Amino acid sequence: MKRIFSLALLVPSSAFAATFERPIPQPQTETAEFWFLMGSIALIVSLGFVQFLVSRR
């Protein structure tokens, strides 16, 4: 036990983990909202197209 404690003193302090800092969410930009809208529309259209293809079988 003494050896483990003495070895722990030799480890530099930079090897230990830092305290956790919560990430601050960034505000949503208009560009991001536009591309989310385009992606949502593309998803809905593709789901409708798949439904059309499946119903023809």
PLY file of the C-alpha trace (Angstrom):
ply
format ascii 1.0
element vertex 57
property float x
property float y
property float z
element edge 56
property int vertex1
property int vertex2
end_header
0.00 0.00 0.00
2.89 2.33 0.75
4.37 1.69 -2.69
1.09 2.50 -4.45
0.77 5.78 -2.54
4.38 6.74 -3.25
3.91 5.95 -6.97
0.79 8.13 -7.04
2.86 11.07 -5.84
5.23 10.68 -8.81
2.40 10.98 -11.38
2.13 14.55 -12.69
-1.05 16.40 -11.87
-1.84 16.80 -15.59
-2.49 13.05 -15.76
-5.58 13.37 -13.57
-8.96 14.23 -15.05
-10.17 17.81 -14.98
-13.53 18.76 -13.57
-16.45 18.39 -15.96
-17.72 21.61 -17.50
-21.19 21.47 -19.01
-21.27 22.46 -22.70
-23.22 25.60 -23.44
-25.66 25.03 -26.33
-25.23 27.37 -29.26
-28.24 29.27 -30.61
-29.90 27.88 -33.72
-28.98 29.84 -36.85
-31.30 30.58 -39.73
-29.10 28.53 -42.05
-29.36 25.49 -39.78
-33.14 25.90 -39.57
-33.36 26.11 -43.37
-31.37 22.90 -43.90
-33.36 21.13 -41.20
-36.55 22.14 -43.03
-35.14 20.90 -46.35
-34.09 17.60 -44.78
-37.50 17.15 -43.18
-39.29 17.80 -46.47
-36.95 15.38 -48.30
-37.63 12.71 -45.67
-41.41 13.11 -45.97
-41.26 13.02 -49.78
-39.06 9.92 -49.78
-41.37 8.16 -47.31
-44.32 8.97 -49.57
-42.41 7.64 -52.58
-41.56 4.42 -50.76
-45.22 4.02 -49.78
-46.20 4.49 -53.42
-43.69 1.89 -54.60
-44.70 -0.64 -51.94
-48.44 -0.22 -52.56
-47.99 -0.99 -56.29
-46.71 -4.51 -55.52
0 1
1 2
2 3
3 4
4 5
5 6
6 7
7 8
8 9
9 10
10 11
11 12
12 13
13 14
14 15
15 16
16 17
17 18
18 19
19 20
20 21
21 22
22 23
23 24
24 25
25 26
26 27
27 28
28 29
29 30
30 31
31 32
32 33
33 34
34 35
35 36
36 37
37 38
38 39
39 40
40 41
41 42
42 43
43 44
44 45
45 46
46 47
47 48
48 49
49 50
50 51
51 52
52 53
53 54
54 55
55 56
